[in-house]
Amino acid sequence: MSCKIIVAGDHEGRRLDRTIRSVWPALPLSAIMRALRKGEVRLDAVRVHEAGARVRAGQELYVPWEEPGTETVPRFRGSVPVLWKGENTIVFNKPAGLLVQPNVKGGDSVITRVWGMFGAGGQGFAPAAVHRLDRNTTGVLVVAFSGEALRGLEQLFKEQRVIKRYLAVVVGTLPEKGLIDVPLLKDELTNIVRAGAGKTARTRYARLRGNEELSLASLELLTGRTHQARVHMAHIGYPILGDKKYGNIQANRRWSNKVKRPLLHAHELKFPPDLTGALAELSDKTFTAPPPEDLVIGE
């Protein structure tokens, strides 16, 4: 089975893999990557192997799947707390233990819950997360409801015009403030990020309160690399409590009866003024997600 669609205007300039996931929202990412490797995806009759290839409105997209809209889209009854709702964007307070995107067909995630709450879209455009939070990271998450909003938000994040502040409980007495300017390199096979090589990454931190054992920290991510806060804090010797991948084994064991995840919370997103078009509704707005209960041990 296969089909052909015309790329809608909402997808102008988007990555190919994200366009496909928007049109076929129930399709797992593994199926998309497999089809690209096998040369089963074409744009205007040209085989495309790169997930990051950019599409243009009006192009013919050939894929080895059934027509969009004929698949069953999982719609979970569970919801995600809404912090604010506009015409083109919605801001959520993501809970711990929930992926942003489904990792298997039919899997639970923020996006599949959003489909259940607001609809999954159709051949044109389905709600799409603008940025990513790890499964066990809580807090502010922006979802776009139009192609114009998605493209604009992606550009804002790329240009680092959105201020991203996190709260974290870290092991040790954190210095009063500082800047971590250490590049990060992700191993795609192991999903482990290492400090000291790779892409530029910068994190500004400040100690809010704490004691000799733990500190509650404010982190401002000046770049948006995978696992950036977790790796940077571990690199300077103050790992995030509960982080099994990059953290302190002894501290994690000591607090294991209370701490079940890395204690990292996306506390605040602040948007610049004078935004226009679909993003005008976000202009000069700041969204804050209240800290979850498990962060109070840092006080």
DATA-V433188 format. One line per field, one symbol per residue. ss: DSSP state (@ for helix, = for strand, . for the rest). phi: phi as a letter, one per 20 degrees, with the letter a starting at -180 (. if undefined). psi: psi as a letter, one per 20 degrees, with the letter a starting at -180 (. if undefined). A space follows every 50 residues. Layout:
ss: ???
phi: ???
psi: ???
This chain:
ss: ..====..@@@...=@@@@@@@@.....@@@@@@@@@....==..==... ...=.....====.................=====...======...... .........@@@@@@@@@.........==........=======..@@@@ @@@@@@@@....=========.....=====..====....====...=. .=========...========......@@@@@@@@....=........@@ @@@@.........=======......@@@@@@...===....@@@@@@.
phi: .bbcceffffegnffffffffffdfefffffffffffemedcdlmdfcde fefedcgnfeddcecfgfneeeefcfffdcgeeacdfdbcdddfefncff dfecfnffagffffgfecodmbfebdgcfecccggdeeofcdcedbffff fffgfgffeleeeddddbedeoefggarcdccfcceeffdmdddeoboeg bccecbeeaqbfecceddcdeecceglgfffffffencfffnefeceeff ffffdffdddbfeccfebcceffmfcmfegfegmecdcdffffffffee
psi: qrrprpprhijpjqqghhgghhhmhipqhhhghghghikipqoljpppip hjqprqpiqpopqkrrqqiiroppoqhqrppphqpahiqpprnprqjpqg qpiqpjqqrgghhhghhiqjacifpqppphrqqqgjprbppppqjqhggg ggghgghhjlippopqqqpqprnprgrrponpqqppohhikppqqirbqp ppppqqpgraaigqqpqppooirmqpkggggghhhjjmqppiohgjaogg hgghjhihojrpmppnhqppqrrkqrchihiipkqppppqqrhiiiii.
